[in-house]
Amino acid sequence: MGIASFSMKLDELQVLHLGSASYKVTPADLVAAGAYGQAWVIGTCQRTVIVASDVAARESLLQRLPVARKHAQIFEGADGYAFLLRFACGLESKLVGECEIFGQIKESWREFSAVPSIQSRQLGSIVQQMFGDVKEIRASHLSNMGSASYGSQVRKLLGVATPGPTLLVGAGQLGQAVAPWLAASELLIWNRSIEKSQELSLAVRERNPQRPCHVLDSTPEAELEAWSRAGDVVLCIPADERRDVARIAAWQARQPHAGRIVHLGLGEAGDVSWANVPGLTSLTTLFDMLRAQSDLRCVQVTRARRACAEKAVLRSLGASATQPHGWEDLAAFAAISP
């Protein structure tokens, strides 16, 4: 079978969006459902996006994955491409315009395409086209927004570091995004997987060789001991009702009592066990801070969203996103909201 037989048109693109952390689908779920290699699955802390190359693949996935059948938002063709552009540009994130998501998507594609499959070959040209369009949109509309990353916002929230080491709990995607931004004189990393902690420590040292960075044992006891002596704590893990009681007790029992906690796992609902903890800042506070930023950011985001829609329409009209088209194509642009 020749390479040409794997090509696909943009109007065949199918995107399933599960916009809640409660409704997750992983590559392992596809394997368990007998759908291995039938779609590209992108998982983040906020959502799952499933990309397939045609309606038949989409329908097969919906039949095999009840959570997707019940909760997925479906985008097709140019609408699907526009959603992927917004997603990769950080325009669908709660931290609007954040830049870490693009790296996560590229890494997800690298892992998916490393295993040859019909789906990865069919999607390949469109995905590479999308990566180029995302870079163009970000450069044209989002490059001057200021730092739009979880790490930069956490650093703003912490301000001047409290005396003592900063404890980072969690070494997953969020922890990796935050760690390089922490300005503490000493960084302690705790994670349930010591291997992940070591990988993150190596990345931090490569960026700042002078900063002491220590990997803690993966035991609960090692984490709690670090809580008792940390100046500031940043949590990049979900709330855990059982473990959080001990964490809060260790924090409240320490001397001195100054210091801050930035908990990126509480979400908008929060958690009653953390309600009266001194020095706490939650993810909700971070989002509130961002909502209060200048109108300039809103203008840039609006323009970037429109650029995603326009780029998708152009891609659907032909292979080039910059080639001129006739007056009969103007109707497609008239439908794009300003």
C-alpha positions in Angstrom: 0.0 0.0 0.0 1.5 3.3 -1.0 1.9 6.4 1.1 -0.6 8.3 -1.0 -3.4 5.9 0.0 -3.0 7.1 3.6 -3.8 10.7 2.8 -7.0 12.3 4.2 -8.9 15.5 3.6 -9.5 18.0 6.4 -13.3 17.6 6.1 -12.8 14.0 7.3 -11.2 15.1 10.6 -13.1 14.0 13.7 -12.4 15.5 17.2 -14.0 14.3 20.4 -13.7 16.7 23.4 -14.2 15.6 26.9 -14.0 18.9 28.7 -13.8 17.7 32.3 -11.1 16.0 34.3 -13.9 13.7 35.6 -14.4 12.2 32.1 -11.0 10.8 31.1 -10.0 8.5 28.3 -6.4 7.2 28.1 -4.5 5.2 25.4 -4.8 2.3 27.8 -8.6 2.6 27.8 -8.4 2.3 24.0 -6.4 -0.9 24.3 -8.9 -2.3 26.9 -11.8 -1.5 24.6 -10.1 -3.2 21.6 -9.6 0.1 19.8 -5.8 0.2 19.9 -4.4 2.6 17.3 -7.8 3.8 16.2 -7.3 7.4 17.5 -4.8 9.9 18.9 -5.7 10.5 22.6 -4.4 13.8 24.2 -4.8 13.9 27.9 -4.2 17.0 30.1 -5.1 17.8 33.7 -8.3 19.6 32.4 -9.6 17.6 29.5 -9.2 14.7 27.1 -9.2 15.2 23.3 -9.5 12.3 20.9 -8.6 12.8 17.3 -9.7 10.3 14.5 -9.4 10.4 10.7 -12.9 9.7 9.6 -16.5 9.2 10.7 -16.2 5.4 10.8 -13.4 5.5 13.3 -15.3 8.1 15.4 -18.4 5.9 15.5 -16.3 2.8 16.4 -14.8 4.8 19.3 -18.2 6.0 20.5 -19.5 2.5 20.5 -16.5 1.1 22.5 -16.1 4.0 24.9 -19.3 4.7 26.9 -17.8 7.8 28.6 -17.1 9.4 25.2 -20.5 8.4 23.9 -22.2 10.1 26.8 -20.1 13.1 27.4 -18.0 14.0 24.3 -18.5 17.2 22.3 -17.9 16.4 18.6 -16.2 18.6 16.1 -15.9 17.7 12.5 -13.8 18.9 9.6 -12.8 22.6 9.7 -14.6 23.0 13.1 -12.4 20.2 14.4 -9.3 21.8 13.1 -10.2 25.2 14.5 -10.8 23.5 17.9 -7.4 21.8 17.8 -5.8 25.2 17.0 -7.5 26.8 19.9 -6.6 23.9 22.2 -2.9 24.0 21.1 -2.7 27.8 21.4 -4.0 27.6 25.0 -7.2 29.3 24.2 -9.3 26.5 25.6 -7.3 26.4 28.9 -8.5 28.0 32.1 -5.2 29.8 32.0 -6.0 31.4 28.7 -3.0 31.6 26.3 -0.8 29.3 28.4 2.1 27.9 26.5 2.8 24.6 28.2 -0.1 22.9 26.5 1.5 23.0 23.0 4.5 21.1 24.4 2.2 18.5 25.9 0.4 18.0 22.6 3.6 17.7 20.6 4.9 15.1 23.1 1.6 13.2 22.9 1.8 13.1 19.1 5.4 12.0 19.3 4.4 9.0 21.4 1.4 8.2 19.3 3.2 8.4 15.9 6.2 6.4 17.2 4.0 3.3 16.9 3.1 2.9 13.2 -0.6 2.7 12.5 -3.0 3.7 9.7 -4.4 6.5 11.9 -1.0 8.1 12.6 -0.2 8.0 8.9 -3.6 9.5 7.9 -3.4 12.2 10.5 0.3 13.0 10.1 0.1 15.7 7.4 -2.8 17.5 9.1 -1.0 17.4 12.5 2.2 18.8 11.1 0.2 21.5 9.3 -1.6 22.3 12.6 1.7 22.6 14.5 2.9 25.2 11.9 -0.4 27.1 12.1 -0.2 27.2 15.9 3.3 28.7 15.9 2.1 31.3 13.4 -1.0 32.3 15.5 1.0 32.4 18.7 3.7 34.6 17.1 1.2 36.9 15.5 -1.4 37.3 18.3 -0.1 35.9 21.6 3.6 36.6 21.9 3.2 39.9 23.7 0.6 38.8 26.3 3.3 38.4 29.0 4.0 35.2 30.7 1.0 32.8 30.3 2.2 29.8 32.1 1.3 28.1 35.4 4.9 28.5 36.5 5.0 32.2 35.9 1.7 32.7 37.7 2.9 30.6 40.7 6.1 32.7 40.9 3.9 35.9 41.0 1.7 34.4 43.7 4.7 33.5 45.8 6.5 36.8 45.4 9.7 36.9 47.5 10.5 33.4 48.7 10.0 32.7 52.4 13.2 31.7 54.2 13.8 28.0 53.9 13.4 25.5 51.1 10.4 25.4 48.8 8.7 22.0 48.6 7.2 20.9 45.3 4.7 18.0 45.7 4.1 16.3 42.3 6.4 15.7 39.3 3.8 15.1 36.6 3.0 17.5 33.7 2.0 20.3 36.0 5.0 19.9 38.3 7.3 19.9 35.3 5.7 23.2 34.1 6.0 24.9 37.5 9.4 23.7 38.8 11.7 25.8 36.6 9.9 29.0 37.7 10.3 28.5 41.4 12.8 31.1 42.7 13.6 29.4 46.0 17.2 29.1 47.1 16.6 25.4 47.6 14.0 23.1 46.0 12.7 19.9 47.5 10.8 17.5 45.1 8.5 14.8 46.3 6.5 12.5 44.2 5.1 9.0 44.6 7.5 7.9 41.8 11.0 8.7 42.8 12.0 8.1 39.1 9.8 11.0 38.0 11.3 13.2 40.8 14.8 12.4 39.6 13.8 13.3 36.0 12.4 16.6 37.1 15.4 17.3 39.3 17.7 16.8 36.4 15.7 19.2 34.2 15.8 21.8 37.0 19.6 21.5 37.4 20.1 21.8 33.6 18.3 25.1 33.7 19.8 26.4 36.9 23.0 24.4 37.9 23.6 26.6 40.9 20.3 26.0 42.6 20.3 23.1 45.2 17.6 20.7 44.2 17.0 17.6 46.3 14.9 14.5 45.5 13.0 13.2 48.6 12.2 9.6 49.2 8.8 8.6 47.9 7.5 7.7 51.3 4.7 9.7 53.0 7.0 10.1 56.0 9.7 11.9 53.9 7.0 14.2 52.4 5.6 15.2 55.8 9.1 15.8 57.2 9.7 18.3 54.3 6.4 20.0 55.1 7.6 20.6 58.7 10.6 22.6 57.5 9.6 24.1 54.2 9.2 27.9 53.7 6.7 27.6 50.9 4.9 24.6 49.4 3.5 24.1 45.9 1.2 21.2 45.3 0.7 20.0 41.7 -1.5 17.0 42.6 -5.2 16.5 43.3 -6.6 17.0 46.7 -6.5 13.8 48.8 -8.8 13.7 51.8 -6.9 11.1 53.7 -3.3 12.4 53.1 -4.2 16.1 53.3 -5.1 15.9 57.0 -1.5 14.9 57.8 -0.1 17.5 55.4 -2.1 20.3 57.0 -1.2 19.1 60.5 2.5 19.2 59.6 2.2 22.7 58.1 0.4 24.1 61.1 2.8 22.5 63.6 6.0 24.0 62.1 8.0 26.9 63.4 7.9 29.7 62.3 4.4 30.0 60.9 5.2 32.3 58.0 5.1 30.9 54.5 2.6 30.1 51.7 1.0 27.2 50.1 0.0 27.3 46.4 -2.4 24.3 45.8 -3.0 23.8 42.1 -5.0 20.7 42.7 -8.0 22.1 44.6 -9.9 23.4 41.6 -12.9 25.6 41.7 -14.8 23.5 44.2 -12.0 23.6 46.8 -11.9 21.3 49.7 -13.3 21.9 53.2 -10.2 20.4 54.9 -8.1 23.3 53.4 -10.6 26.0 54.1 -8.9 27.7 57.1 -5.3 26.8 56.4 -3.0 29.8 56.8 -1.1 31.0 53.8 -3.2 29.0 51.3 -3.7 30.1 47.7 -5.8 27.8 45.5 -6.1 27.4 41.7 -9.3 29.4 41.9 -7.4 32.4 43.3 -5.0 32.2 40.4 -7.8 32.2 37.9 -9.4 35.2 39.6 -6.1 37.1 39.4 -6.0 36.4 35.7 -9.5 37.6 35.1 -8.6 40.9 36.6 -5.7 41.5 34.1 -5.8 44.2 31.4 -8.2 44.5 28.5 -5.2 44.1 26.2 -5.1 40.4 26.9 -8.8 40.1 26.1 -8.2 41.8 22.7 -5.3 39.5 21.9 -7.2 36.4 22.8 -10.2 37.5 20.7 -8.0 38.0 17.7 -6.2 34.7 18.3 -9.6 32.9 18.4 -10.6 34.5 15.2 -7.3 33.6 13.6 -7.9 29.9 14.5 -11.3 30.0 12.8 -9.9 31.8 9.7 -7.0 29.4 9.4 -9.3 26.4 9.6 -11.6 27.9 6.9 -8.5 28.5 4.6 -7.2 25.0 5.2 -10.6 23.6 4.3 -10.6 25.5 1.0 -7.2 24.3 -0.1 -3.8 23.0 0.9 -2.3 26.5 1.4 -3.5 28.7 4.3 -2.3 31.8 2.6 -3.3 31.3 -1.1 -5.9 33.7 -2.5 -9.5 32.5 -3.1 -12.4 33.7 -5.2 -15.3 35.9 -4.1 -17.5 32.8 -3.8 -15.5 31.8 -0.8 -16.2 35.0 1.1 -19.4 33.4 2.6 -17.3 31.0 4.6 -15.5 34.0 6.3 -18.8 35.9 6.8 -19.9 33.1 9.2 -16.9 33.6 11.5 -17.9 35.6 14.6 -15.7 38.6 15.2 
